[in-house]
Amino acid sequence: MADIPWTWLGIRASGITTWGLLTAVVVWGLLLRSRLLGRLAAPVRLLELHRWLGAVALVFLGIHLGLLLVDPSVHFTVTQILVPGLAPWSTTAVALGTIALWLLVPVSVVGRIRTRLGKAGNTWFKRSHLLAYAAWPFATAHYVLAGTDALAAWSLAVLVAGVALVVVTLLARGFVPPPRPERRSRPAPAAPATAAAGAVEVPTGLTSAQPVPGEALPHQPVPSHLSEPLDADLTHRRTPWNVRASSPPSWPAAGSSSPPPSPRSP
């Protein structure tokens, strides 16, 4: 390995890392859509990890392309990297990698202007996502055909593990139903207010015969024996029945020795 340029080692390392990150993006996206993990992973967490892995994969892809431009062994130009079929070395393998690159571009661009597009942004984002999923098979074929050490034992182990993860999640996505959402019990309706603002609350145990202080007494009918005026009742009690109010009592004249007449008893 002493005669191998460091740029070539960087190209291989960044390429394998990009493929591994792209595989993780696909797996996490399928887990997010299928909800296979259920309560073990919240959808928000899966979405954040999905986006983070995608951003890191683009960074390593940029490193991979940049090292290809400065590598002294194989002289690539920008046109040869961006246009499939123009590479001077392993034309078919490099063309597969270029196609995978272009399939990743739409989802990266639409994802950043998605909110500005309104409702149409969701539609375009879903379509570009399908193209991003299609980029994984092209990237895998590029890894196998262009890698000088793709058939090494450790490389085969990485390939088998990555392909197995994607296949298993794809099968689960198609055949395993997602968990049903939890049914939350509706809260009990609030009890209506028993007293309006400013009203006096009657303590427990008071009846209609026990009025609350400050409250008007209920109207009750007056008995018939109490319906007469009070003055008439007192006059009736004070004046004998056989004495008329119009005839005042006669008193003896001055100097008379006879006693005053006594009223008849009733």
Stockholm file with secondary structure:
# STOCKHOLM 1.0

chainA/1-266         MADIPWTWLGIRASGITTWGLLTAVVVWGLLLRSRLLGRLAAPVRLLELHRWLGAVALVFLGIHLGLLLVDPSVHFTVTQILVPGLAPWSTTAVALGTIALWLLVPVSVVGRIRTRLGKAGNTWFKRSHLLAYAAWPFATAHYVLAGTDALAAWSLAVLVAGVALVVVTLLARGFVPPPRPERRSRPAPAAPATAAAGAVEVPTGLTSAQPVPGEALPHQPVPSHLSEPLDADLTHRRTPWNVRASSPPSWPAAGSSSPPPSPRSP
#=GR chainA/1-266 SS CTTSCHHHHHHHHHHHHHHHHHHHHHHHHHHHHHTTTGGGSCHHHHHHHHHHHHHHHHHHHHHHHHHHHHCSSSCCCHHHHHSTTCCSSSHHHHHHHHHHHHHHHHHHHHHHSTGGGTHHHHHHHHHHHHHHHHHHHHHHHHHHHHCTTTTSHHHHHHHHHHHHHHHHHHHHHHHSCCCCCCCCCCCCCCCCCSSCTTCCCCCTTCCTTSCCTTSCCCCCCCCGGGCSCHHHHHHHHHSCTTSCTTSCCCCCCTTCCSCCCCCCCC
#=GC SS_cons         CTTSCHHHHHHHHHHHHHHHHHHHHHHHHHHHHHTTTGGGSCHHHHHHHHHHHHHHHHHHHHHHHHHHHHCSSSCCCHHHHHSTTCCSSSHHHHHHHHHHHHHHHHHHHHHHSTGGGTHHHHHHHHHHHHHHHHHHHHHHHHHHHHCTTTTSHHHHHHHHHHHHHHHHHHHHHHHSCCCCCCCCCCCCCCCCCSSCTTCCCCCTTCCTTSCCTTSCCCCCCCCGGGCSCHHHHHHHHHSCTTSCTTSCCCCCCTTCCSCCCCCCCC
//
